[in-house]
Amino acid sequence: MKAVVVGGGLAGCAAALDLVDAGHEVTLFEARPTLGGAVQTLPEREGDPSPPPDNGQHIALGCFTEYLRFLDRIGAGGSYERRPLALSVIGAGGVAAEIKPRMRALLGYRHLSLRDRLGIPLVTARLRNAEPRPGETFGVLLRRHGASDSAVELFWDVFIRPALNLRTDEADAAVGLFTVRTALLGRRSDSDVVLPSRPLGAMHGEAAARTLAGAGAVVRVGERVDDLDDVDADTIVVALPPRESARLLGEDAPQLEDSPIVSVHLLFDRELLDRPLAALLGTDAHWVFDRGALTRNPPARGQYLTVVSSGVPELMELRGRELVERVASAVTSRLGPADVVWSRVSREPYATVALRPGTASLRPGARTGRPNVVRAGAWTDTGWPATMESAVRSGRTAARLLSDVITQVAA
Ligand SMILES: Cc1cc2nc3c(=O)[nH]c(=O)nc-3n(C[C@H](O)[C@H](O)[C@H](O)COP(=O)(O)OP(=O)(O)OC[C@H]3O[C@@H](n4cnc5c(N)ncnc54)[C@H](O)[C@@H]3O)c2cc1C
């Protein structure tokens, strides 16, 4: 059977791989010149350090089993470092504390009062049986189970914000609860932090294109599909962002808002960060990553950092220079004085959908009004937040559904 996949992000690539592995004749159309979608390396510019920056640091967790399996399938299983959860959180005056899934570490979390520290294991344990209420944010749910305002702001927000690309006080309670249960309350290895050690473009889009071509699929990059009726196929996977997906499927656009991610890449004239990553508490520079060390390519002099700000729409309005100054000063205020010798900004206004309370019903499943056309995308109803794991899962579900349709037609 002829299967066409529209959209070459992780969802489309995962669907195309499963379909070609199942023996179908697959063509993948991607509007941009490369595969990978939201997971990209920026086009190289003169003066960039090596490797050129990615569009934003991407982190996976040990519980992202389908994403990690996908990386293995495309031959990129050796392109990341996996380490047990240990998150450094640096506050005013450079005071550091660590978040680790261990009682002793939690009790030493200096950014909270002793009373609040003692409350963290208690609240976490209560989350096993917590029931989200309709319309509730995760922040409200946490407070209902005993968390203080300080614990929400200075502890829970540190990993909920990057995981959901929203503040704890904005995110849907059920999605927050899913994240904590899946990452922190399962096996210890589920909370492992998985950090790319190669540029995102090489380890995702390029590797997927090679694997798909090797398996016999046709990959057509730089080709936008404007109308599904123009597509010559028995079955189609529409693996696109929400509004484009609705347009091609002839549906009303889902009322899902977007949440942005801003990344500022900085080369400082000296070393500032003595660990691979850290959260900078109380600043717009939510997380800072040592890109030179993580890609095993440190600059000859100074330090190459990537600073990520999740879900702060105000930052989208700032001009490049202002943004660099604001983020660089947040870094130096926490890590010590240094001069910026190179910088580059990456803004992703549609990085993820904003899973606020009440949005669960706005995420459609894989089935569409047409039996031979299915939908995929991180934003669809996969049960996961809009992550790389959700994208891969959605693609695999779409491929399974189409294979079932094909089997029924053939029978
Ligand atoms: C800066 C940034 C940081 C992130 N950080 C993380 C993180 O740390 N951890 C994590 O798990 N997730 C992270 N995410 C989210 C994650 O990258 C996405 O959820 C996921 O990659 C989306 O995959 P997708 O295939 O559903 O959609 P997309 O990647 O958006 O793919 C859709 C593709 O369709 C193409 N397309 C659009 N219209 C057409 C058309 N008409 N015809 C053909 N092609 C078309 C687009 O060009 C695109 O390539 C981040 C996202 C960004 C932007």
The ligand as an SDF file (V2000), in Angstrom:
LIG
                    3D

 53 58  0  0  0  0  0  0  0  0999 V2000
   13.2620   25.2060   21.6600 C   0  0  0  0  0  0  0  0  0  0  0  0
   12.5230   23.9540   22.0190 C   0  0  0  0  0  0  0  0  0  0  0  0
   12.9130   23.2290   23.1420 C   0  0  0  0  0  0  0  0  0  0  0  0
   12.2270   22.0570   23.4860 C   0  0  0  0  0  0  0  0  0  0  0  0
   12.6780   21.3310   24.5540 N   0  0  0  0  0  0  0  0  0  0  0  0
   12.1730   20.1000   24.7510 C   0  0  0  0  0  0  0  0  0  0  0  0
   12.7500   19.2510   25.7300 C   0  0  0  0  0  0  0  0  0  0  0  0
   13.6950   19.6150   26.4150 O   0  0  0  0  0  0  0  0  0  0  0  0
   12.2200   17.9900   25.8910 N   0  0  0  0  0  0  0  0  0  0  0  0
   11.1710   17.5570   25.1230 C   0  0  0  0  0  0  0  0  0  0  0  0
   10.7650   16.3890   25.2790 O   0  0  0  0  0  0  0  0  0  0  0  0
   10.5710   18.3590   24.2030 N   0  0  0  0  0  0  0  0  0  0  0  0
   11.0590   19.6040   23.9970 C   0  0  0  0  0  0  0  0  0  0  0  0
   10.4950   20.4220   23.0490 N   0  0  0  0  0  0  0  0  0  0  0  0
    9.2520   19.9790   22.3790 C   0  0  0  0  0  0  0  0  0  0  0  0
    9.5260   18.9540   21.2660 C   0  0  0  0  0  0  0  0  0  0  0  0
   10.6320   19.3350   20.4940 O   0  0  0  0  0  0  0  0  0  0  0  0
    8.2890   18.8520   20.3690 C   0  0  0  0  0  0  0  0  0  0  0  0
    7.1490   18.5620   21.1500 O   0  0  0  0  0  0  0  0  0  0  0  0
    8.3730   17.7570   19.3020 C   0  0  0  0  0  0  0  0  0  0  0  0
    9.6460   17.7120   18.6980 O   0  0  0  0  0  0  0  0  0  0  0  0
    7.2890   18.0090   18.2580 C   0  0  0  0  0  0  0  0  0  0  0  0
    7.3530   17.0300   17.2440 O   0  0  0  0  0  0  0  0  0  0  0  0
    6.1910   16.8910   16.1680 P   0  0  0  0  0  0  0  0  0  0  0  0
    6.6610   15.9370   15.1410 O   0  0  0  0  0  0  0  0  0  0  0  0
    4.9030   16.6360   16.8290 O   0  0  0  0  0  0  0  0  0  0  0  0
    6.0140   18.3620   15.5170 O   0  0  0  0  0  0  0  0  0  0  0  0
    7.0330   19.2750   14.7280 P   0  0  0  0  0  0  0  0  0  0  0  0
    8.4080   19.0340   15.2130 O   0  0  0  0  0  0  0  0  0  0  0  0
    6.4850   20.6480   14.7850 O   0  0  0  0  0  0  0  0  0  0  0  0
    6.9840   18.7380   13.2280 O   0  0  0  0  0  0  0  0  0  0  0  0
    6.0310   19.1400   12.2840 C   0  0  0  0  0  0  0  0  0  0  0  0
    6.7440   19.2630   10.9380 C   0  0  0  0  0  0  0  0  0  0  0  0
    5.7930   19.5110    9.9170 O   0  0  0  0  0  0  0  0  0  0  0  0
    6.3750   20.3820    8.9680 C   0  0  0  0  0  0  0  0  0  0  0  0
    5.2860   20.9940    8.2050 N   0  0  0  0  0  0  0  0  0  0  0  0
    4.4310   21.9720    8.6140 C   0  0  0  0  0  0  0  0  0  0  0  0
    3.5020   22.1970    7.6580 N   0  0  0  0  0  0  0  0  0  0  0  0
    3.7720   21.3520    6.6310 C   0  0  0  0  0  0  0  0  0  0  0  0
    3.1360   21.0690    5.3820 C   0  0  0  0  0  0  0  0  0  0  0  0
    2.0270   21.7140    4.9990 N   0  0  0  0  0  0  0  0  0  0  0  0
    3.6840   20.1320    4.5620 N   0  0  0  0  0  0  0  0  0  0  0  0
    4.8100   19.4430    4.9380 C   0  0  0  0  0  0  0  0  0  0  0  0
    5.4360   19.6580    6.1240 N   0  0  0  0  0  0  0  0  0  0  0  0
    4.9240   20.5880    6.9670 C   0  0  0  0  0  0  0  0  0  0  0  0
    7.1640   21.3470    9.8370 C   0  0  0  0  0  0  0  0  0  0  0  0
    8.1630   22.0130    9.0630 O   0  0  0  0  0  0  0  0  0  0  0  0
    7.7420   20.4040   10.8830 C   0  0  0  0  0  0  0  0  0  0  0  0
    9.0020   19.9030   10.5040 O   0  0  0  0  0  0  0  0  0  0  0  0
   11.1150   21.6180   22.7070 C   0  0  0  0  0  0  0  0  0  0  0  0
   10.7030   22.3710   21.6070 C   0  0  0  0  0  0  0  0  0  0  0  0
   11.3980   23.5130   21.2410 C   0  0  0  0  0  0  0  0  0  0  0  0
   10.9690   24.2930   20.0230 C   0  0  0  0  0  0  0  0  0  0  0  0
  1  2  1  0
  2  3  1  0
  2 52  2  0
  3  4  2  0
  4  5  1  0
  4 50  1  0
  5  6  2  0
  6  7  1  0
  6 13  1  0
  7  8  2  0
  7  9  1  0
  9 10  1  0
 10 11  2  0
 10 12  1  0
 12 13  2  0
 13 14  1  0
 14 15  1  0
 14 50  1  0
 15 16  1  0
 16 17  1  0
 16 18  1  0
 18 19  1  0
 18 20  1  0
 20 21  1  0
 20 22  1  0
 22 23  1  0
 23 24  1  0
 24 25  2  0
 24 26  1  0
 24 27  1  0
 27 28  1  0
 28 29  2  0
 28 30  1  0
 28 31  1  0
 31 32  1  0
 32 33  1  0
 33 34  1  0
 33 48  1  0
 34 35  1  0
 35 36  1  0
 35 46  1  0
 36 37  1  0
 36 45  1  0
 37 38  2  0
 38 39  1  0
 39 40  1  0
 39 45  2  0
 40 41  1  0
 40 42  2  0
 42 43  1  0
 43 44  2  0
 44 45  1  0
 46 47  1  0
 46 48  1  0
 48 49  1  0
 50 51  2  0
 51 52  1  0
 52 53  1  0
M  END
$$$$
